[in-house]
């Protein structure tokens, strides 16, 4: 079951038209999105590079929506202070990164940000369990990080159930390959925050797509 308050939907701007990013962020807010999600990649942790710190403040200047930043980087503690200073509300980094996990979590907390850990598809739920006391959110990747437009990995559903059992009061989020059907499956397993890129930004009508997502997810959580 979800936390009280219902499902939250954050469009992932990795899938947006970068030439019209501010316009698309405002359109997402008007369509009923609950927040915006940014991916920052260093070219080492994943084989891609995207989005710098200034994009956070650029988005903050045009929307009051919460901004969640996913750090796909080798040394997250180097990035966390800048993300917080630029206006990130939540900062997420990988348990597989080379940083000392609890040190990085405490850095984010000192900066006043909400913070969480990200698990790659093959990483077991148990990797996050020792650190749950310092986390606001656990993000289960349902694709391999670094690129959009991938297919949802069904085996991650079991992990979502395990995380929800161990983290009953926290946020359990999912990112990758989500559409109405896979979102409903994730919510049924305990997810309460969904990060969707291609499915939302390529939709003909984002508002109708978000409304349909909420409807499907409510049914799954009934």
C-alpha positions in Angstrom: 0.0 0.0 0.0 1.1 3.6 -0.6 1.8 6.1 2.0 -1.1 8.4 2.9 -1.4 11.1 0.3 -1.5 8.9 -2.8 0.8 8.4 -5.7 3.2 11.1 -6.8 4.2 11.6 -10.4 7.4 13.4 -11.4 8.3 13.8 -15.1 11.9 13.1 -15.8 13.4 15.9 -17.9 16.0 13.6 -19.5 13.2 12.9 -22.0 12.2 16.5 -22.6 13.2 18.8 -25.5 16.2 20.5 -24.1 15.7 23.5 -26.4 12.3 24.1 -24.7 13.1 22.9 -21.3 11.7 25.8 -19.2 8.5 25.7 -21.3 8.1 22.0 -20.9 8.7 22.2 -17.2 5.9 24.7 -16.9 3.7 22.5 -19.1 4.4 19.6 -16.8 3.3 21.7 -13.8 0.1 22.7 -15.6 -0.6 19.1 -16.5 -0.7 18.1 -12.8 2.8 16.8 -12.2 3.8 16.6 -8.5 7.5 17.5 -9.1 10.3 17.3 -11.6 13.2 14.8 -11.8 16.7 15.6 -13.1 19.5 13.2 -13.9 23.1 14.3 -13.5 25.7 11.9 -15.0 29.4 12.2 -14.8 30.4 9.9 -17.7 32.2 7.5 -15.3 29.5 5.9 -13.2 27.4 5.6 -16.3 28.4 5.8 -20.0 26.7 9.2 -20.6 26.9 12.8 -19.6 23.9 15.1 -18.9 22.8 18.2 -17.1 24.8 20.5 -15.0 24.1 22.2 -11.7 22.8 25.4 -13.3 19.8 23.5 -14.8 18.5 23.0 -11.2 18.4 26.8 -10.6 17.0 27.4 -14.1 14.1 25.1 -13.4 13.7 26.6 -9.9 13.3 30.0 -11.5 10.2 28.9 -13.5 8.4 26.5 -11.2 7.6 25.9 -7.5 7.4 22.2 -8.0 9.7 20.0 -5.9 12.9 19.1 -7.8 14.4 15.7 -7.3 18.0 15.1 -8.5 19.4 11.7 -9.3 23.2 11.6 -9.2 24.6 9.0 -11.5 28.1 9.8 -10.4 31.1 8.0 -8.9 31.6 10.5 -5.9 28.3 11.9 -4.9 29.5 13.9 -1.9 31.3 16.2 -4.3 28.0 17.0 -6.1 25.6 17.1 -3.2 26.4 20.6 -1.8 26.1 22.2 -5.2 22.8 20.5 -5.9 21.4 21.7 -2.6 22.7 25.3 -3.2 21.0 25.4 -6.6 17.6 24.4 -5.2 17.3 20.6 -5.2 14.6 19.5 -2.8 15.6 15.8 -2.9 19.1 14.4 -3.7 19.4 10.7 -4.6 22.6 8.8 -5.2 23.6 5.3 -5.8 24.5 2.7 -3.2 26.9 1.3 -5.8 28.9 4.6 -5.9 32.4 4.8 -4.4 31.5 7.3 -1.6 31.1 6.3 2.0 27.3 6.0 2.0 26.5 7.4 5.5 29.0 10.3 5.1 27.2 11.4 1.8 23.8 11.0 3.4 24.8 13.2 6.3 26.3 15.8 3.9 22.9 16.1 2.2 21.0 16.3 5.5 23.4 19.1 6.7 22.5 21.0 3.5 18.8 20.8 4.4 17.9 18.5 1.5 15.8 15.4 1.6 18.0 12.4 0.6 17.8 8.9 -0.6 19.6 5.9 -2.1 19.3 4.4 -5.5 19.5 0.7 -6.3 20.4 -0.6 -9.7 18.3 -3.5 -11.0 20.7 -6.2 -9.9 21.5 -4.6 -6.5 19.7 -6.4 -3.7 17.3 -4.6 -1.4 19.6 -5.6 1.5 22.2 -3.1 0.4 20.0 -0.2 1.4 18.6 -1.6 4.7 21.5 -0.6 7.0 21.1 3.1 5.9 17.3 3.5 6.0 17.4 5.5 9.2 19.2 8.4 7.3 17.0 8.1 4.2 13.8 9.8 3.1 13.5 7.8 -0.1 14.7 4.6 -1.8 14.7 4.6 -5.6 14.5 1.3 -7.3 15.8 1.5 -10.9 13.7 -0.6 -13.2 16.1 -0.1 -16.1 19.9 0.2 -16.2 20.8 3.9 -15.6 22.2 6.3 -18.1 19.7 6.3 -21.0 16.0 6.8 -21.4 13.5 4.8 -23.4 14.4 1.4 -22.0 12.1 -1.6 -21.2 10.9 -2.1 -17.6 12.7 -5.0 -15.8 9.9 -7.0 -14.1 12.2 -8.7 -11.6 12.5 -5.3 -9.8 8.9 -5.7 -8.5 10.1 -8.2 -5.9 12.7 -5.7 -4.7 10.0 -3.0 -4.4 8.0 -5.3 -2.1 11.0 -5.9 0.1 11.9 -2.3 0.4 8.4 -1.3 1.3 8.3 -3.9 4.0 11.6 -2.6 5.5 10.8 1.1 4.9 7.1 1.5 5.8 7.1 5.2 6.5 9.5 6.2 3.8 9.1 7.0 0.1 9.6 4.1 -2.3 10.2 5.3 -5.8 10.7 3.7 -9.2 12.4 4.9 -12.4 12.7 3.4 -15.8 10.4 1.9 -18.5 7.2 3.1 -16.8 3.9 3.4 -18.5 0.3 3.0 -17.2 0.6 -0.8 -16.8 4.1 -1.0 -15.3 3.3 1.9 -13.0 0.3 0.1 -11.7 2.4 -3.0 -11.0 5.0 -0.9 -9.2 2.3 0.7 -7.0 0.7 -2.6 -6.3 4.1 -3.7 -4.9 4.4 -0.6 -2.7 5.8 2.2 -4.7 4.4 5.7 -4.0 6.5 7.9 -6.3 7.0 7.3 -10.0 9.6 9.0 -12.3 8.5 8.9 -15.9 10.3 10.4 -18.9 9.5 9.3 -22.4 5.9 8.2 -21.5 5.0 11.7 -20.4 7.0 14.0 -22.5 6.2 12.2 -25.7 2.4 12.0 -24.9 0.0 14.0 -27.1 -1.7 15.2 -23.9 0.4 15.1 -20.8 -2.5 16.1 -18.5 -4.7 13.3 -19.7 -1.8 10.8 -19.5 -1.1 11.8 -15.9 -4.8 11.6 -15.0 -5.0 8.1 -16.5 -1.8 7.1 -14.6 -3.4 8.2 -11.3 -6.6 6.3 -12.1 -4.7 3.1 -13.0 -2.5 3.4 -9.8 -5.5 3.9 -7.6 -7.1 0.7 -8.9 -3.8 -1.1 -8.3 -3.6 0.1 -4.7 -7.3 -0.6 -3.8 
